Each structure stands twice: as C-alpha cells, then as structure tokens.
C-alpha cells in the first residue's frame, strides 16, 4: 500500500548559489558605474556552493543549459552534504 505524500514535500525551498566574494574598498564602490567589472575571489572552473539559509548543503559546477533552455545557468552537483553533518 502506498503511503500518502508528505505535505512538507510540497513546500518550496530557496537555494542560494554562492559563486564567489568580492572585497572592494568603499572608495572603489563609490566610483562604480554601469559596465564596471567587479572581480571575484574564484575562477570560473572553481566549485560553487549551495546554501539553504546559512547551511551549506552541496557543492557543484556551473553549467549552461542547451536546447529550449539555452543560455540558462544550472548547477551540476558534485558533492551533497549529509544533512546530519556539515560539508
């Protein structure tokens, strides 16, 4: 006999993807304009981190989708946290 679906499974989660951090000086921020480039502390091939709230839940690689979703970013998971411990 199948069990009824858990209603908690219908609640959407917001996952934040961290691709890097920038540490400009305030004076540099005050001079930024449209088209400015803000360098991050990571390279394009470095893993990204996935968070729910402040909890790290996984790591992965950025990818660009093909076909009907061409140009859309996605993350291929390479490491998933054991929800009982941290990564």
C-alpha positions in Angstrom: 0.0 0.0 0.0 1.4 3.4 -1.0 1.7 6.0 1.7 0.1 9.4 1.1 2.6 12.1 0.0 4.1 14.0 2.9 2.6 17.6 2.7 6.0 19.0 3.7 7.3 17.8 0.3 5.1 20.5 -1.4 6.9 23.4 0.4 9.3 25.2 -2.0 12.8 26.0 -0.8 15.0 28.9 -1.8 18.6 27.7 -2.5 21.3 30.4 -2.8 24.2 29.6 -5.0 27.5 31.3 -4.0 29.9 31.8 -6.9 32.4 34.0 -5.1 33.1 37.0 -3.0 34.3 40.5 -3.9 36.1 42.7 -1.4 36.4 46.2 -3.0 37.2 49.3 -0.9 34.3 51.7 -0.2 36.0 54.3 -2.5 36.1 51.8 -5.3 32.4 51.0 -4.8 31.6 54.7 -5.0 33.1 55.0 -8.4 31.4 52.0 -10.0 29.2 52.7 -13.0 27.3 50.6 -15.5 29.6 48.2 -17.3 32.1 48.1 -14.5 33.7 44.7 -13.7 33.9 43.5 -10.1 36.4 40.6 -9.8 35.5 37.7 -7.6 37.9 35.6 -5.5 37.2 32.4 -7.6 37.9 31.2 -11.0 35.2 30.0 -13.5 36.1 26.4 -13.0 36.0 26.5 -9.2 33.1 24.8 -7.5 30.1 26.9 -6.4 28.4 26.4 -3.0 24.6 25.8 -2.4 23.0 27.1 0.7 19.6 26.9 2.4 19.7 29.8 4.8 23.2 29.7 6.2 23.6 26.0 5.9 25.9 24.6 3.2 24.0 21.7 1.6 26.1 20.9 -1.5 28.8 22.0 -4.0 28.7 21.9 -7.7 29.8 23.2 -11.1 28.1 25.9 -13.1 26.8 24.8 -16.4 24.9 26.4 -19.3 21.8 24.5 -20.4 21.2 23.6 -24.1 18.1 23.2 -26.3 15.0 25.2 -25.3 16.7 26.5 -22.2 19.9 27.6 -24.0 21.7 30.3 -22.1 20.1 29.5 -18.7 22.5 28.7 -15.9 22.3 25.5 -13.9 24.4 23.7 -11.3 25.6 20.1 -11.6 26.0 18.7 -8.1 29.4 17.2 -7.3 29.1 16.8 -3.6 26.0 16.7 -1.4 26.1 17.2 2.4 25.0 14.6 4.8 22.1 16.5 6.4 23.1 15.2 9.8 26.5 16.8 9.5 28.2 19.7 7.6 30.3 19.5 4.4 
